[in-house]
Amino acid sequence: VELENYDDLCQRLKTANAVIQFIYSTGTSDRQTTAVVIATVKDRNLPIESNWYSDAIWSNPEKSSSTDKNLLIKALNYSVSKINQKDIDGLNANRKKLGFKTYPASTSTNKK
């Protein structure tokens, strides 16, 4: 899975003074290898994050460390590729509730 719109996402995060926070896990059972990723947009400097998140679960019947790594990369790319304007808006809503500055979410007119 290739990460689409990488440059647009980077610019959107930079403009919103935000970063992506990842929670992830990989594991192997007697049946398969699985990778799980949850990606959340959060403020670059403050412990404030969006109410929205993007998740991905990838699995493969092959059980090896290389499969583990490949699945994790696919899950990371997939979860990041689903981040959009809604995630930035959720971060700004939480900033506003807590009395912190909100940032322009995007310099482009391409809203998803």
Secondary structure, 3 states (H helix, E strand, C coil): CCCCCHHHHHHHHHHCCEEEEEEEEEEECCCCEEEEEEEEEEECCCCCECCCCEEEEEEECCCCHHHHHHHHHHHHHHHHHCCCHHHHHHHHHHHHHCCCCCCCCCCCCCCC
